[in-house]
Amino acid sequence: MTRYLPVLMAAALFAAPGAAAADPAAAVDRAPPSKTPSLMTPTEIKAYNEGLPQTHPYYIKCRKTLEIGSLVKKNRVCHTNEQWKVVIAQGSQDARDTAEAMTAKGLNSSN
């Protein structure tokens, strides 16, 4: 019986991508959310994401961030996958610019 378990698991893994591939075609026609995702309630976000694959550009993902100065309070930040890519790229660019400015300033000092 234990010999068949890996074979059944492998068969299930090979069958799953075919079933998931049919769903994205139906969800491609979805329009972007009309409301800013951070202003939507979790129920609205769940209803909007219904039927969308997690990799779809308009799929809404939320993250909780700690509020500075508080040990307990958290802020919920929600964006679509498309918006998250822009936010992450901008954050990375800001970090590169800061690191470059700090190294350039260190090389040009006369101390």
PERAPE-V706506 format. One record per backbone hydrogen bond with DSSP energy under -1.0 kcal/mol. NH is the residue of the N-H (numbers start at 1). CO is the residue of the C=O. Records with the same first field share a line. If there is no record, write none. Layout:
NH=CO / CO
This chain:
8=4
9=5
10=6
11=7
12=8
13=9
14=10
15=11
16=12
19=15
20=16
21=17
24=20
27=23
30=27
39=36
45=41
46=42
47=43
48=44
49=45
52=49
56=53
59=56
61=79
63=77
65=75
67=73
70=67
75=65
77=63
79=61
81=59
82=57
84=80
85=81
86=82
87=83
88=84
89=85
90=86
91=87
92=88
93=89
94=90
95=91
96=92
97=93
98=94
99=95
100=96
101=97
102=98
103=99
104=100
105=101
106=102
107=103
108=104
